[in-house]
């Protein structure tokens, strides 16, 4: 574990020089984790936050190991299909093409299949490049919104970001900070961070005298239950305590959602394998079928 020892030494040296614990870890953790630790260290219960983050990371490692185990068999099938495709390309298709030429058979529109295939491939690449370009120009809030609308994965992203935001807000509210103070705090963070952008937009809503619930309805990663909490008229401290409990509920839902995703991995991959097998079958049989039509 020499690598880990080196990291621990760097963290220890930074803390000895007077750095905060969260800032000492900044280069070794994700941005979301960094801000969660920073808020907890300055305004909340650092020990509780470390325990919760540690639990999440521990479960995350276990789920990654489970995912690797689930991927082994489908990946073997993909590899075998890849070798099969190479074998067909090198040995079967040249023989098939030569046989068709010997028979002087008109295969109809079959030659255009490759043109159509390449056209679809080029279109897919262009669309992918456009999506990547738009993604790079989007704000973090819009990126997160898009992630929450993704098929299959969207619900899990929604739960993760909901938990992340509620957990941070609850820590600050329990500490007696008002919404305006929280917005000012988030304004000090990196402009590209979700907390900074959310705080900035919430601040604008408050300055225009609008209801903060409009923000909840606008972004899918803000749980609709927040409307109930904000309309109860609780004190800031009580609201923080209630949101803290709610964040733990979201955390539990998040773990269940990830487990559900893991159960879907193999069926989805086997579906792709089945489609590839059908495609290979058609690649072999269609030319033969067209040739037989030409003969008879």
Legacy VTK file of the C-alpha trace (Angstrom):
# vtk DataFile Version 3.0
C-alpha trace
ASCII
DATASET POLYDATA
POINTS 296 float
0.000 0.000 0.000
2.845 2.501 -0.730
0.505 4.663 -2.812
-1.980 5.049 0.064
0.838 5.779 2.489
2.033 8.599 0.247
-1.500 10.056 0.096
-1.884 9.860 3.888
1.446 11.644 4.310
0.343 14.455 1.988
-2.962 14.844 3.877
-1.175 14.776 7.225
1.345 17.417 6.112
-1.438 19.716 4.908
-3.338 19.388 8.188
-0.166 20.031 10.193
0.325 23.237 8.203
-3.138 24.404 9.313
-5.341 23.280 6.406
-8.898 22.141 7.086
-9.519 18.397 6.934
-11.797 18.778 3.891
-9.291 20.944 2.006
-6.523 18.455 2.787
-8.607 15.780 1.027
-9.657 17.949 -1.923
-7.187 16.447 -4.422
-8.153 12.873 -3.529
-11.972 12.936 -3.436
-14.738 13.962 -5.823
-16.024 17.524 -5.805
-19.375 16.547 -4.289
-17.646 14.682 -1.458
-15.279 17.614 -0.870
-18.095 20.132 -0.435
-20.065 17.740 1.753
-17.038 17.386 4.054
-16.302 21.122 3.959
-19.848 22.040 4.985
-19.854 19.411 7.726
-16.479 20.549 9.072
-17.415 24.225 9.178
-21.092 24.095 10.038
-22.158 20.611 11.081
-21.217 17.219 12.465
-18.031 16.112 10.675
-17.979 12.695 12.341
-21.522 11.862 11.213
-20.794 13.040 7.668
-17.575 11.011 7.466
-19.450 7.912 8.661
-22.193 8.410 6.068
-19.770 9.152 3.223
-17.619 6.195 4.282
-20.663 3.916 4.293
-21.643 5.115 0.821
-18.106 4.608 -0.550
-17.839 1.172 1.081
-21.120 0.074 -0.489
-20.014 1.642 -3.780
-16.819 -0.462 -3.807
-18.829 -3.605 -3.043
-21.286 -2.817 -5.842
-18.442 -2.220 -8.315
-17.053 -5.646 -7.453
-20.503 -7.148 -7.980
-20.805 -5.319 -11.310
-17.459 -6.733 -12.479
-18.651 -10.238 -11.611
-21.915 -9.663 -13.506
-20.046 -8.379 -16.568
-17.625 -11.302 -16.874
-19.894 -13.769 -18.699
-21.527 -11.232 -21.091
-18.072 -9.789 -21.908
-16.848 -13.294 -22.761
-19.797 -13.660 -25.142
-19.031 -10.285 -26.744
-15.391 -11.341 -27.182
-16.420 -14.637 -28.803
-18.805 -12.804 -31.122
-16.000 -10.413 -32.012
-13.722 -13.313 -32.963
-16.603 -14.843 -34.931
-17.091 -11.588 -36.867
-13.369 -11.435 -37.664
-13.470 -15.061 -38.834
-16.483 -14.372 -41.053
-14.838 -11.277 -42.516
-11.568 -13.079 -43.284
-12.807 -16.477 -44.454
-16.577 -16.787 -45.014
-17.554 -13.519 -46.720
-14.748 -13.645 -49.350
-15.775 -17.220 -50.252
-19.416 -16.180 -50.384
-18.616 -13.212 -52.609
-16.546 -15.419 -54.931
-19.368 -17.958 -55.157
-21.832 -15.211 -56.087
-19.506 -13.960 -58.821
-19.124 -17.475 -60.226
-22.894 -17.848 -60.333
-23.195 -14.393 -61.994
-26.069 -13.671 -59.681
-27.563 -10.212 -59.316
-27.949 -9.679 -55.570
-30.334 -6.795 -56.044
-30.113 -4.042 -53.466
-27.791 -5.978 -51.196
-24.634 -3.941 -52.077
-26.427 -0.846 -50.825
-26.681 -2.340 -47.330
-23.066 -1.460 -46.579
-23.652 2.109 -47.813
-26.685 2.413 -45.550
-24.707 0.971 -42.654
-21.852 3.454 -43.109
-24.353 6.311 -43.431
-25.944 5.399 -40.103
-22.500 5.116 -38.506
-21.425 8.566 -39.743
-24.727 10.065 -38.571
-24.281 8.456 -35.150
-20.738 9.874 -34.852
-21.917 13.372 -35.855
-24.797 13.251 -33.374
-22.430 12.055 -30.638
-20.015 14.931 -31.401
-22.889 17.436 -31.256
-24.109 16.030 -27.923
-20.580 16.193 -26.459
-20.220 19.808 -27.658
-23.573 20.866 -26.156
-22.729 19.003 -22.945
-19.420 20.858 -22.586
-21.216 24.216 -22.972
-24.050 23.439 -20.536
-24.148 24.595 -16.917
-23.759 22.027 -14.153
-27.443 22.417 -13.244
-28.516 21.620 -16.803
-26.105 18.673 -16.956
-27.560 17.254 -13.755
-31.115 17.787 -15.070
-30.218 15.898 -18.248
-28.695 13.052 -16.238
-31.906 12.814 -14.206
-33.918 12.368 -17.430
-31.758 9.549 -18.789
-33.604 6.267 -19.399
-32.878 3.550 -16.821
-30.192 5.593 -14.979
-32.220 8.784 -14.475
-34.010 7.720 -11.294
-30.743 6.791 -9.585
-29.101 10.097 -10.516
-32.187 11.922 -9.245
-31.952 10.168 -5.877
-28.200 10.764 -5.592
-28.318 14.504 -6.250
-31.456 14.850 -4.117
-29.681 13.147 -1.217
-26.507 15.205 -1.747
-28.328 18.552 -1.719
-30.724 17.741 1.128
-27.887 16.419 3.319
-25.905 19.642 2.845
-28.891 21.937 3.375
-29.931 20.061 6.520
-26.471 20.495 8.082
-26.551 24.243 7.518
-30.154 24.681 8.655
-29.527 22.686 11.847
-26.676 25.090 12.527
-29.156 27.984 12.455
-28.281 29.434 9.047
-31.086 31.016 7.036
-31.669 30.480 3.318
-30.059 33.821 2.447
-26.943 32.966 4.469
-26.742 29.554 2.800
-26.934 31.181 -0.647
-24.120 33.576 0.308
-22.043 30.627 1.532
-22.577 28.671 -1.700
-21.596 31.790 -3.652
-18.041 31.365 -2.297
-17.692 27.928 -3.906
-16.433 27.167 -7.421
-18.725 28.623 -10.092
-18.946 25.274 -11.860
-20.163 23.481 -8.712
-23.810 22.483 -8.356
-24.074 24.147 -4.933
-22.823 27.494 -6.286
-25.207 27.495 -9.257
-28.193 26.335 -7.208
-27.473 28.927 -4.510
-27.147 31.665 -7.132
-30.487 30.790 -8.726
-32.215 30.491 -5.343
-30.817 33.897 -4.372
-32.246 35.465 -7.542
-35.658 33.957 -6.807
-35.623 35.402 -3.284
-34.541 38.847 -4.541
-37.462 38.890 -6.996
-39.876 37.947 -4.220
-40.817 34.624 -5.822
-41.729 31.456 -3.960
-38.713 29.102 -3.577
-41.004 26.176 -4.432
-40.827 27.291 -8.088
-37.200 26.121 -8.068
-38.244 22.710 -6.733
-40.742 22.288 -9.572
-38.176 23.389 -12.165
-35.425 20.880 -11.436
-36.101 17.128 -11.210
-33.286 16.428 -8.719
-34.984 18.555 -6.045
-37.449 16.161 -4.332
-41.082 17.267 -4.438
-41.336 16.451 -0.716
-39.387 19.671 -0.128
-42.559 21.629 -0.908
-44.275 19.972 2.069
-41.314 20.686 4.359
-41.009 24.344 3.336
-44.757 24.971 3.725
-44.938 23.603 7.288
-43.679 26.845 8.814
-41.093 25.173 11.054
-38.155 26.985 12.623
-34.856 26.788 10.750
-33.391 24.319 13.272
-36.440 22.018 13.207
-36.534 22.140 9.414
-32.867 21.128 9.386
-33.561 18.156 11.672
-36.480 16.998 9.520
-34.435 17.327 6.332
-31.620 15.362 7.984
-34.012 12.452 8.541
-35.326 12.836 4.989
-31.761 12.742 3.579
-31.243 9.368 5.281
-34.448 8.098 3.654
-33.160 9.291 0.265
-29.839 7.577 0.964
-31.655 4.296 1.607
-33.693 4.714 -1.601
-30.493 5.455 -3.524
-28.847 2.213 -2.406
-31.956 0.204 -3.355
-32.045 1.896 -6.759
-28.388 1.026 -7.428
-29.038 -2.595 -6.419
-31.979 -2.672 -8.836
-29.744 -1.346 -11.634
-27.251 -4.123 -10.986
-29.982 -6.740 -11.455
-30.732 -5.231 -14.892
-27.149 -5.342 -16.192
-27.054 -8.956 -17.388
-30.524 -9.009 -19.054
-29.658 -5.840 -21.016
-26.277 -7.195 -22.126
-27.764 -10.565 -23.071
-30.321 -8.654 -25.157
-27.460 -6.977 -27.052
-25.775 -10.358 -27.523
-29.002 -11.784 -28.956
-29.307 -8.875 -31.413
-25.691 -9.347 -32.502
-26.289 -13.058 -33.104
-29.350 -12.229 -35.231
-27.303 -9.623 -37.147
-24.542 -12.176 -37.828
-27.139 -14.712 -38.984
-28.657 -12.172 -41.393
-25.224 -11.178 -42.710
-24.616 -14.804 -43.662
-28.076 -15.818 -44.845
-29.225 -12.724 -46.754
-26.557 -12.986 -49.483
-27.272 -16.709 -49.849
-31.018 -16.035 -50.014
-30.537 -13.309 -52.631
-28.287 -15.623 -54.657
-30.835 -18.432 -54.565
-33.525 -16.022 -55.782
-31.283 -15.057 -58.674
-30.773 -18.696 -59.674
-34.417 -19.753 -59.492
LINES 1 297
296 0 1 2 3 4 5 6 7 8 9 10 11 12 13 14 15 16 17 18 19 20 21 22 23 24 25 26 27 28 29 30 31 32 33 34 35 36 37 38 39 40 41 42 43 44 45 46 47 48 49 50 51 52 53 54 55 56 57 58 59 60 61 62 63 64 65 66 67 68 69 70 71 72 73 74 75 76 77 78 79 80 81 82 83 84 85 86 87 88 89 90 91 92 93 94 95 96 97 98 99 100 101 102 103 104 105 106 107 108 109 110 111 112 113 114 115 116 117 118 119 120 121 122 123 124 125 126 127 128 129 130 131 132 133 134 135 136 137 138 139 140 141 142 143 144 145 146 147 148 149 150 151 152 153 154 155 156 157 158 159 160 161 162 163 164 165 166 167 168 169 170 171 172 173 174 175 176 177 178 179 180 181 182 183 184 185 186 187 188 189 190 191 192 193 194 195 196 197 198 199 200 201 202 203 204 205 206 207 208 209 210 211 212 213 214 215 216 217 218 219 220 221 222 223 224 225 226 227 228 229 230 231 232 233 234 235 236 237 238 239 240 241 242 243 244 245 246 247 248 249 250 251 252 253 254 255 256 257 258 259 260 261 262 263 264 265 266 267 268 269 270 271 272 273 274 275 276 277 278 279 280 281 282 283 284 285 286 287 288 289 290 291 292 293 294 295
